[in-house]
Amino acid sequence: MDEGTSVFLDSLARIEDDALAGPTALPGWTGRHLVAHVAANAEALVNLAHWAATGEETPMYSSRGQRNADIEDGSRRPPDELRRWAAASSERLSSVLRALTDEQWSRRVRTAQGREVAATEIPWLRAREVMVHALDLDPTLTFDDLPEGFVLALVHDIVARRSNGEQPALALAADGGRHVWSMPGRDQPIEVHGSLDGVAAYLAGRPGADVTSPTGAVPDLPPWL
């Protein structure tokens, strides 16, 4: 999580203020929207840390409408304020997580998607946000620039979430078969091959997904989150 925060804030530091008003890899979102989302996400995860620390149910967001409104409102902040918000909220999250006891880490909390998880999953939820959104913000970065261990964990995570029986079944192979995954789904599995970078981009629905299928076209996937 801390490494991902550094990756994101380094990406943000490279982006000029004027460029923050421009598009990102996420359709309909400017850089300002993306930074506001990452900052608000840290505050939402602080809510889960509070839940773990006190046992008092504290949802990440009061509603999806509130989440979207926070992002839209936050995107209107001046660039320097957005940058400070992103850094300060990240530090606040890190601080409250460091204060949790072993017992508090084991408490169950609920994600924005409605999953009940142990508080130990909060750092992963944050790492996923800052690592992937760093790539959305900075088009010079790819999954190949992220730690291999993180990318492998991300692919495992996405495969598990997509294995819901409603999406195409896939037999995934990365780096010449060095890494393989089986994703149950509709119909017979379709083979999809590529680099680890390419497979991660494909599953996450990001640009630069250099993957192929020896059995035909690579199927389109619905949004990941």
Backbone as CSV, one residue per row, in Angstrom:
resi,resn,N_x,N_y,N_z,CA_x,CA_y,CA_z,C_x,C_y,C_z
1,MET,0.830,-1.201,0.000,0.000,0.000,0.000,0.867,1.255,0.000
2,ASP,1.891,1.266,0.868,2.762,2.441,0.926,3.525,2.629,-0.386
3,GLU,3.964,1.520,-0.990,4.676,1.634,-2.264,3.744,2.160,-3.352
4,GLY,2.518,1.674,-3.357,1.553,2.153,-4.341,1.229,3.619,-4.163
5,THR,1.164,4.064,-2.908,0.932,5.483,-2.647,2.058,6.319,-3.234
6,SER,3.288,5.847,-3.058,4.431,6.573,-3.637,4.353,6.602,-5.154
7,VAL,3.974,5.479,-5.758,3.844,5.417,-7.221,2.800,6.430,-7.685
8,PHE,1.652,6.467,-6.983,0.592,7.384,-7.404,1.010,8.836,-7.218
9,LEU,1.551,9.174,-6.036,1.916,10.571,-5.780,3.065,11.015,-6.680
10,ASP,3.977,10.112,-7.032,5.030,10.451,-7.993,4.424,10.742,-9.366
11,SER,3.445,9.937,-9.764,2.760,10.189,-11.042,2.059,11.535,-11.013
12,LEU,1.392,11.813,-9.900,0.678,13.080,-9.768,1.644,14.264,-9.833
13,ALA,2.812,14.108,-9.247,3.794,15.204,-9.256,4.299,15.492,-10.665
14,ARG,4.283,14.483,-11.535,4.765,14.683,-12.911,3.725,15.348,-13.805
15,ILE,2.475,15.368,-13.382,1.390,15.904,-14.207,1.248,17.400,-13.953
16,GLU,1.312,18.195,-15.009,1.131,19.639,-14.879,-0.327,19.955,-14.518
17,ASP,-0.512,21.097,-13.879,-1.862,21.486,-13.469,-2.830,21.515,-14.638
18,ASP,-2.413,22.070,-15.763,-3.306,22.151,-16.921,-3.699,20.763,-17.415
19,ALA,-2.751,19.822,-17.353,-3.024,18.467,-17.840,-4.027,17.744,-16.953
20,LEU,-4.113,18.132,-15.682,-5.085,17.495,-14.795,-6.520,17.728,-15.263
21,ALA,-6.732,18.787,-16.015,-8.072,19.073,-16.526,-8.399,18.230,-17.756
22,GLY,-7.398,17.523,-18.284,-7.592,16.719,-19.488,-8.051,15.308,-19.172
23,PRO,-8.304,14.512,-20.208,-8.830,13.150,-20.024,-7.796,12.200,-19.442
24,THR,-8.285,11.100,-18.891,-7.437,10.013,-18.405,-7.830,8.737,-19.143
25,ALA,-7.262,7.615,-18.704,-7.618,6.332,-19.312,-9.027,5.895,-18.940
26,LEU,-9.651,6.575,-17.989,-11.011,6.240,-17.579,-12.002,7.129,-18.327
27,PRO,-12.866,6.552,-19.137,-13.805,7.349,-19.927,-14.629,8.302,-19.063
28,GLY,-14.667,9.574,-19.475,-15.476,10.559,-18.788,-14.830,11.190,-17.571
29,TRP,-13.639,10.728,-17.217,-12.954,11.263,-16.040,-11.730,12.059,-16.446
30,THR,-11.641,13.273,-15.922,-10.417,14.052,-16.065,-9.434,13.628,-14.975
31,GLY,-8.225,14.168,-15.063,-7.258,13.920,-14.010,-7.769,14.409,-12.670
32,ARG,-8.494,15.506,-12.671,-9.037,16.032,-11.415,-10.032,15.060,-10.803
33,HIS,-10.894,14.465,-11.631,-11.822,13.466,-11.121,-11.060,12.291,-10.504
34,LEU,-10.029,11.844,-11.192,-9.292,10.678,-10.729,-8.593,10.953,-9.399
35,VAL,-7.964,12.126,-9.280,-7.286,12.473,-8.030,-8.304,12.615,-6.903
36,ALA,-9.441,13.222,-7.188,-10.480,13.351,-6.170,-10.967,11.985,-5.720
37,HIS,-11.111,11.063,-6.658,-11.544,9.707,-6.311,-10.529,9.025,-5.401
38,VAL,-9.243,9.119,-5.750,-8.209,8.461,-4.941,-8.150,9.068,-3.541
39,ALA,-8.274,10.386,-3.447,-8.272,11.039,-2.137,-9.495,10.636,-1.317
40,ALA,-10.666,10.638,-1.941,-11.893,10.269,-1.233,-11.881,8.788,-0.853
41,ASN,-11.252,7.963,-1.679,-11.148,6.537,-1.358,-10.353,6.321,-0.077
42,ALA,-9.272,7.090,0.109,-8.508,6.970,1.356,-9.386,7.314,2.548
43,GLU,-10.182,8.360,2.426,-11.062,8.745,3.523,-12.124,7.668,3.768
44,ALA,-12.612,7.042,2.698,-13.601,5.978,2.848,-12.992,4.768,3.554
45,LEU,-11.742,4.459,3.252,-11.082,3.335,3.915,-10.735,3.665,5.365
46,VAL,-10.543,4.952,5.674,-10.410,5.360,7.080,-11.689,4.988,7.835
47,ASN,-12.846,5.116,7.178,-14.100,4.699,7.807,-14.062,3.219,8.177
48,LEU,-13.538,2.380,7.267,-13.449,0.952,7.571,-12.456,0.695,8.700
49,ALA,-11.369,1.458,8.732,-10.405,1.314,9.824,-11.057,1.694,11.158
50,HIS,-11.894,2.725,11.145,-12.634,3.113,12.356,-13.571,1.994,12.778
51,TRP,-14.235,1.389,11.821,-15.123,0.248,12.087,-14.330,-0.865,12.773
52,ALA,-13.150,-1.170,12.226,-12.318,-2.227,12.797,-11.831,-1.865,14.196
53,ALA,-11.506,-0.608,14.406,-10.950,-0.178,15.686,-11.994,-0.136,16.792
54,THR,-13.233,0.211,16.449,-14.261,0.452,17.465,-15.376,-0.574,17.474
55,GLY,-15.535,-1.312,16.369,-16.676,-2.200,16.240,-17.941,-1.481,15.824
56,GLU,-17.871,-0.173,15.679,-19.024,0.637,15.253,-19.137,0.603,13.738
57,GLU,-20.256,0.129,13.226,-20.422,0.016,11.771,-20.290,1.387,11.121
58,THR,-19.308,1.510,10.229,-19.024,2.781,9.555,-18.785,2.495,8.077
59,PRO,-19.817,2.560,7.235,-19.644,2.234,5.816,-18.640,3.161,5.133
60,MET,-18.076,2.675,4.048,-17.152,3.495,3.276,-17.852,4.755,2.786
61,TYR,-19.048,4.593,2.258,-19.837,5.708,1.736,-21.272,5.541,2.221
62,SER,-21.964,6.642,2.433,-23.360,6.538,2.843,-24.224,6.000,1.708
63,SER,-23.797,6.236,0.469,-24.510,5.731,-0.707,-23.599,5.880,-1.918
64,ARG,-23.945,5.200,-2.991,-23.176,5.378,-4.228,-23.333,6.800,-4.754
65,GLY,-24.524,7.379,-4.550,-24.737,8.761,-4.967,-23.813,9.719,-4.241
66,GLN,-23.613,9.468,-2.930,-22.705,10.325,-2.174,-21.273,10.169,-2.670
67,ARG,-20.887,8.927,-2.974,-19.539,8.687,-3.505,-19.327,9.486,-4.783
68,ASN,-20.290,9.401,-5.706,-20.153,10.102,-6.980,-20.154,11.619,-6.790
69,ALA,-20.975,12.099,-5.856,-21.024,13.536,-5.599,-19.715,14.030,-5.005
70,ASP,-19.103,13.220,-4.127,-17.815,13.602,-3.542,-16.747,13.739,-4.619
71,ILE,-16.760,12.817,-5.586,-15.775,12.871,-6.667,-16.013,14.111,-7.528
72,GLU,-17.270,14.364,-7.876,-17.582,15.506,-8.738,-17.239,16.812,-8.037
73,ASP,-17.609,16.916,-6.765,-17.292,18.135,-6.006,-15.784,18.293,-5.839
74,GLY,-15.115,17.190,-5.536,-13.678,17.251,-5.345,-12.928,17.641,-6.600
75,SER,-13.461,17.257,-7.755,-12.789,17.564,-9.019,-12.760,19.064,-9.304
76,ARG,-13.578,19.829,-8.593,-13.625,21.283,-8.803,-12.634,22.025,-7.913
77,ARG,-11.956,21.316,-7.041,-10.961,21.976,-6.182,-9.777,22.453,-7.022
78,PRO,-9.100,23.509,-6.599,-7.893,23.948,-7.315,-6.845,22.839,-7.309
79,PRO,-6.007,22.784,-8.337,-5.022,21.699,-8.437,-4.137,21.546,-7.209
80,ASP,-3.668,22.654,-6.635,-2.785,22.526,-5.475,-3.527,21.945,-4.282
81,GLU,-4.800,22.272,-4.157,-5.595,21.710,-3.071,-5.849,20.224,-3.293
82,LEU,-6.084,19.842,-4.539,-6.258,18.428,-4.867,-5.007,17.623,-4.513
83,ARG,-3.849,18.171,-4.844,-2.593,17.477,-4.555,-2.410,17.302,-3.043
84,ARG,-2.695,18.344,-2.290,-2.552,18.256,-0.832,-3.557,17.255,-0.253
85,TRP,-4.760,17.247,-0.780,-5.796,16.320,-0.313,-5.367,14.871,-0.558
86,ALA,-4.840,14.598,-1.746,-4.403,13.239,-2.058,-3.304,12.779,-1.102
87,ALA,-2.349,13.641,-0.832,-1.237,13.275,0.047,-1.700,13.142,1.500
88,ALA,-2.491,14.098,1.971,-2.904,14.095,3.377,-3.837,12.928,3.686
89,SER,-4.763,12.623,2.791,-5.689,11.516,3.044,-4.949,10.179,3.032
90,SER,-3.955,10.053,2.175,-3.151,8.827,2.148,-2.383,8.649,3.451
91,GLU,-1.805,9.733,3.946,-1.065,9.664,5.198,-1.992,9.360,6.365
92,ARG,-3.184,9.942,6.361,-4.154,9.680,7.422,-4.526,8.195,7.448
93,LEU,-4.767,7.607,6.284,-5.110,6.188,6.223,-3.968,5.334,6.764
94,SER,-2.764,5.618,6.325,-1.609,4.851,6.795,-1.482,4.945,8.307
95,SER,-1.724,6.127,8.852,-1.585,6.345,10.287,-2.613,5.539,11.076
96,VAL,-3.875,5.557,10.656,-4.904,4.849,11.423,-4.743,3.340,11.301
97,LEU,-4.239,2.868,10.157,-4.017,1.431,10.017,-2.867,0.966,10.902
98,ARG,-1.825,1.773,11.004,-0.698,1.400,11.858,-1.112,1.278,13.325
99,ALA,-2.181,1.947,13.714,-2.621,1.947,15.113,-3.506,0.745,15.459
100,LEU,-3.944,-0.041,14.479,-4.826,-1.173,14.752,-4.084,-2.272,15.510
101,THR,-4.777,-2.902,16.432,-4.229,-4.041,17.164,-4.518,-5.330,16.391
102,ASP,-3.892,-6.431,16.822,-4.131,-7.721,16.162,-5.615,-8.073,16.190
103,GLU,-6.264,-7.846,17.321,-7.694,-8.155,17.422,-8.505,-7.293,16.460
104,GLN,-8.170,-6.026,16.355,-8.913,-5.128,15.470,-8.709,-5.484,14.003
105,TRP,-7.519,-5.928,13.653,-7.266,-6.346,12.266,-8.168,-7.517,11.862
106,SER,-8.572,-8.325,12.824,-9.372,-9.514,12.495,-10.858,-9.208,12.393
107,ARG,-11.274,-8.011,12.769,-12.694,-7.676,12.724,-13.197,-7.608,11.282
108,ARG,-14.483,-7.913,11.110,-15.092,-7.922,9.784,-15.645,-6.540,9.457
109,VAL,-15.428,-6.120,8.231,-15.953,-4.857,7.726,-16.574,-5.127,6.360
110,ARG,-17.227,-4.135,5.799,-17.925,-4.350,4.527,-17.415,-3.360,3.487
111,THR,-17.052,-3.862,2.319,-16.542,-3.008,1.254,-17.693,-2.278,0.562
112,ALA,-17.340,-1.361,-0.319,-18.353,-0.606,-1.062,-19.160,-1.514,-1.980
113,GLN,-18.590,-2.674,-2.351,-19.306,-3.633,-3.197,-20.172,-4.583,-2.380
114,GLY,-20.167,-4.420,-1.044,-21.008,-5.243,-0.191,-20.363,-6.519,0.306
115,ARG,-19.073,-6.714,0.040,-18.386,-7.921,0.518,-17.967,-7.741,1.976
116,GLU,-18.166,-8.767,2.782,-17.673,-8.748,4.147,-16.279,-9.363,4.175
117,VAL,-15.312,-8.618,4.666,-13.919,-9.056,4.671,-13.306,-8.696,6.018
118,ALA,-12.193,-9.348,6.350,-11.437,-8.950,7.529,-10.754,-7.615,7.253
119,ALA,-10.508,-6.849,8.308,-9.834,-5.556,8.142,-8.451,-5.715,7.526
120,THR,-7.882,-6.910,7.608,-6.576,-7.149,6.990,-6.600,-6.936,5.477
121,GLU,-7.780,-6.895,4.877,-7.859,-6.682,3.430,-7.805,-5.202,3.058
122,ILE,-7.942,-4.304,4.019,-7.961,-2.872,3.705,-6.699,-2.424,2.976
123,PRO,-5.490,-2.810,3.422,-4.295,-2.376,2.681,-4.302,-2.844,1.227
124,TRP,-4.825,-4.052,0.965,-4.891,-4.515,-0.425,-5.864,-3.659,-1.225
125,LEU,-7.014,-3.346,-0.638,-7.983,-2.500,-1.342,-7.347,-1.173,-1.743
126,ARG,-6.541,-0.619,-0.851,-5.890,0.659,-1.139,-4.768,0.494,-2.151
127,ALA,-3.955,-0.558,-1.998,-2.865,-0.786,-2.948,-3.403,-0.907,-4.366
128,ARG,-4.506,-1.614,-4.502,-5.129,-1.787,-5.818,-5.543,-0.444,-6.397
129,GLU,-6.138,0.418,-5.575,-6.576,1.728,-6.046,-5.401,2.586,-6.520
130,VAL,-4.384,2.728,-5.664,-3.319,3.674,-6.005,-2.432,3.155,-7.126
131,MET,-2.159,1.862,-7.154,-1.307,1.319,-8.216,-1.988,1.456,-9.583
132,VAL,-3.213,0.982,-9.688,-3.890,0.985,-11.000,-4.215,2.407,-11.438
133,HIS,-4.642,3.253,-10.518,-4.994,4.618,-10.920,-3.760,5.465,-11.241
134,ALA,-2.600,5.060,-10.755,-1.377,5.741,-11.199,-1.194,5.561,-12.700
135,LEU,-1.519,4.373,-13.205,-1.434,4.115,-14.638,-2.501,4.880,-15.405
136,ASP,-3.693,5.000,-14.808,-4.763,5.759,-15.465,-4.395,7.233,-15.581
137,LEU,-3.676,7.725,-14.585,-3.314,9.146,-14.557,-2.128,9.450,-15.460
138,ASP,-1.162,8.544,-15.504,0.094,8.777,-16.230,0.217,7.779,-17.383
139,PRO,-0.054,8.204,-18.616,-0.041,7.279,-19.753,1.338,6.733,-20.094
140,THR,2.399,7.281,-19.487,3.736,6.742,-19.751,3.993,5.476,-18.949
141,LEU,3.152,5.179,-17.960,3.321,3.987,-17.132,2.478,2.840,-17.669
142,THR,2.963,1.604,-17.463,2.200,0.401,-17.780,2.281,-0.544,-16.583
143,PHE,1.541,-1.637,-16.655,1.608,-2.626,-15.579,3.020,-3.179,-15.422
144,ASP,3.803,-3.115,-16.475,5.179,-3.587,-16.407,6.029,-2.725,-15.470
145,ASP,5.581,-1.508,-15.181,6.314,-0.619,-14.275,5.972,-0.869,-12.803
146,LEU,4.990,-1.703,-12.553,4.581,-2.005,-11.189,5.287,-3.266,-10.691
147,PRO,5.406,-3.454,-9.379,6.059,-4.656,-8.854,5.376,-5.926,-9.352
148,GLU,6.170,-6.906,-9.769,5.597,-8.135,-10.320,4.685,-8.823,-9.308
149,GLY,5.080,-8.830,-8.041,4.251,-9.472,-7.022,2.877,-8.843,-6.927
150,PHE,2.820,-7.507,-7.057,1.528,-6.834,-7.036,0.705,-7.221,-8.259
151,VAL,1.321,-7.222,-9.442,0.574,-7.526,-10.666,0.031,-8.949,-10.619
152,LEU,0.829,-9.898,-10.123,0.351,-11.276,-9.993,-0.847,-11.343,-9.040
153,ALA,-0.740,-10.654,-7.899,-1.844,-10.642,-6.943,-3.082,-9.997,-7.551
154,LEU,-2.879,-8.946,-8.340,-4.000,-8.271,-8.989,-4.705,-9.205,-9.967
155,VAL,-3.927,-9.918,-10.783,-4.539,-10.846,-11.746,-5.328,-11.923,-11.004
156,HIS,-4.750,-12.502,-9.939,-5.478,-13.485,-9.133,-6.795,-12.891,-8.634
157,ASP,-6.744,-11.656,-8.149,-7.919,-10.992,-7.596,-8.985,-10.791,-8.668
158,ILE,-8.581,-10.307,-9.831,-9.559,-10.042,-10.895,-10.150,-11.341,-11.416
159,VAL,-9.311,-12.370,-11.588,-9.821,-13.667,-12.045,-10.876,-14.184,-11.079
160,ALA,-10.611,-14.079,-9.776,-11.579,-14.550,-8.782,-12.891,-13.782,-8.888
161,ARG,-12.807,-12.463,-9.092,-14.021,-11.653,-9.158,-14.795,-11.891,-10.451
162,ARG,-14.079,-12.196,-11.516,-14.751,-12.417,-12.803,-15.278,-13.849,-12.939
163,SER,-14.904,-14.741,-12.040,-15.342,-16.141,-12.128,-16.733,-16.285,-11.512
164,ASN,-17.689,-15.604,-12.122,-19.048,-15.577,-11.571,-20.058,-16.315,-12.443
165,GLY,-19.575,-16.986,-13.483,-20.468,-17.730,-14.358,-21.169,-16.883,-15.395
166,GLU,-21.030,-15.553,-15.305,-21.722,-14.663,-16.233,-20.803,-14.130,-17.325
167,GLN,-19.505,-14.337,-17.187,-18.541,-13.805,-18.143,-17.913,-14.951,-18.932
168,PRO,-17.241,-14.649,-20.043,-16.638,-15.722,-20.836,-15.629,-16.526,-20.021
169,ALA,-15.638,-17.834,-20.203,-14.634,-18.686,-19.568,-13.301,-18.494,-20.289
170,LEU,-12.213,-18.382,-19.527,-10.899,-18.116,-20.106,-9.860,-19.069,-19.541
171,ALA,-8.913,-19.428,-20.391,-7.699,-20.120,-19.968,-6.556,-19.156,-20.260
172,LEU,-6.044,-18.524,-19.226,-5.080,-17.437,-19.374,-3.663,-17.946,-19.165
173,ALA,-2.756,-17.479,-20.017,-1.336,-17.834,-19.877,-0.505,-16.583,-20.116
174,ALA,0.424,-16.313,-19.202,1.288,-15.140,-19.321,2.743,-15.568,-19.374
175,ASP,3.518,-14.777,-20.124,4.970,-14.993,-20.219,5.303,-16.416,-20.639
176,GLY,4.674,-16.843,-21.736,4.981,-18.153,-22.300,4.582,-19.320,-21.429
177,GLY,3.560,-19.145,-20.619,3.082,-20.222,-19.765,3.710,-20.240,-18.382
178,ARG,4.546,-19.255,-18.084,5.143,-19.170,-16.749,4.071,-18.973,-15.683
179,HIS,3.012,-18.246,-16.037,1.887,-18.029,-15.130,0.610,-18.422,-15.872
180,VAL,-0.247,-19.195,-15.227,-1.506,-19.619,-15.856,-2.649,-19.457,-14.859
181,TRP,-3.817,-19.155,-15.390,-5.024,-19.025,-14.588,-6.188,-19.642,-15.348
182,SER,-7.109,-20.231,-14.619,-8.345,-20.745,-15.201,-9.506,-19.927,-14.662
183,MET,-10.269,-19.325,-15.566,-11.403,-18.491,-15.166,-12.693,-19.131,-15.639
184,PRO,-13.426,-19.801,-14.747,-14.700,-20.413,-15.146,-15.682,-19.356,-15.621
185,GLY,-16.573,-19.782,-16.517,-17.569,-18.843,-17.023,-18.453,-19.498,-18.048
186,ARG,-18.983,-18.693,-18.960,-19.889,-19.188,-19.986,-19.140,-20.015,-21.024
187,ASP,-19.775,-21.080,-21.473,-19.287,-21.873,-22.601,-17.896,-22.463,-22.313
188,GLN,-17.244,-22.908,-23.380,-15.922,-23.511,-23.245,-14.859,-22.432,-23.066
189,PRO,-13.796,-22.734,-22.292,-12.763,-21.719,-22.083,-12.073,-21.300,-23.372
190,ILE,-11.825,-20.010,-23.507,-11.082,-19.464,-24.636,-9.657,-19.162,-24.166
191,GLU,-8.679,-19.622,-24.910,-7.289,-19.374,-24.536,-6.927,-17.914,-24.830
192,VAL,-6.264,-17.284,-23.863,-5.776,-15.924,-24.024,-4.334,-15.893,-23.548
193,HIS,-3.436,-15.478,-24.444,-2.009,-15.477,-24.152,-1.453,-14.053,-24.238
194,GLY,-0.408,-13.785,-23.488,0.277,-12.498,-23.561,1.317,-12.381,-22.464
195,SER,1.918,-11.222,-22.381,2.830,-10.953,-21.275,2.013,-10.774,-20.000
196,LEU,2.663,-10.814,-18.845,1.956,-10.547,-17.599,1.353,-9.145,-17.632
197,ASP,2.113,-8.197,-18.162,1.644,-6.825,-18.331,0.361,-6.795,-19.165
198,GLY,0.378,-7.514,-20.292,-0.764,-7.519,-21.193,-1.984,-8.190,-20.604
199,VAL,-1.788,-9.322,-19.926,-2.907,-10.034,-19.311,-3.549,-9.182,-18.222
200,ALA,-2.726,-8.506,-17.415,-3.264,-7.640,-16.368,-4.077,-6.502,-16.971
201,ALA,-3.543,-5.865,-18.007,-4.258,-4.766,-18.655,-5.577,-5.251,-19.249
202,TYR,-5.557,-6.430,-19.861,-6.771,-6.995,-20.458,-7.839,-7.239,-19.400
203,LEU,-7.461,-7.898,-18.310,-8.437,-8.228,-17.280,-8.966,-6.987,-16.572
204,ALA,-8.096,-5.979,-16.424,-8.499,-4.743,-15.737,-9.208,-3.771,-16.675
205,GLY,-9.301,-4.107,-17.953,-9.978,-3.229,-18.902,-9.235,-1.953,-19.186
206,ARG,-7.870,-2.043,-19.188,-7.046,-0.864,-19.412,-6.425,-0.910,-20.810
207,PRO,-6.006,0.260,-21.338,-5.365,0.302,-22.655,-4.058,-0.490,-22.658
208,GLY,-3.618,-0.848,-23.865,-2.337,-1.528,-24.010,-2.389,-3.008,-23.707
209,ALA,-3.580,-3.591,-23.784,-3.722,-5.017,-23.495,-3.291,-5.831,-24.710
210,ASP,-2.005,-6.138,-24.799,-1.440,-6.879,-25.936,-1.579,-8.375,-25.671
211,VAL,-2.771,-8.904,-25.966,-3.046,-10.321,-25.778,-3.633,-10.888,-27.066
212,THR,-3.487,-12.188,-27.234,-4.006,-12.868,-28.415,-4.654,-14.175,-27.988
213,SER,-5.418,-14.737,-28.905,-6.018,-16.043,-28.674,-5.725,-16.934,-29.879
214,PRO,-5.085,-18.090,-29.666,-4.820,-18.983,-30.786,-6.082,-19.628,-31.341
215,THR,-7.188,-19.473,-30.625,-8.429,-20.108,-31.058,-9.412,-19.115,-31.684
216,GLY,-9.006,-17.851,-31.832,-9.890,-16.870,-32.426,-9.767,-15.525,-31.757
217,ALA,-10.839,-14.747,-31.799,-10.812,-13.399,-31.241,-10.809,-13.437,-29.712
218,VAL,-10.118,-12.488,-29.134,-10.126,-12.343,-27.678,-11.467,-11.725,-27.273
219,PRO,-12.198,-12.360,-26.362,-13.531,-11.826,-26.020,-13.452,-10.519,-25.250
220,ASP,-14.435,-9.656,-25.490,-14.562,-8.433,-24.701,-15.079,-8.780,-23.308
221,LEU,-14.603,-8.052,-22.303,-15.033,-8.278,-20.940,-15.792,-7.067,-20.425
222,PRO,-16.773,-7.277,-19.556,-17.481,-6.145,-18.950,-16.553,-5.426,-17.980
223,PRO,-16.969,-4.260,-17.476,-16.124,-3.527,-16.518,-15.725,-4.407,-15.346
224,TRP,-14.529,-4.143,-14.839,-13.976,-4.946,-13.748,-14.621,-4.595,-12.412
225,LEU,-14.633,-3.302,-12.030,-15.227,-2.872,-10.757,-16.321,-1.842,-11.030
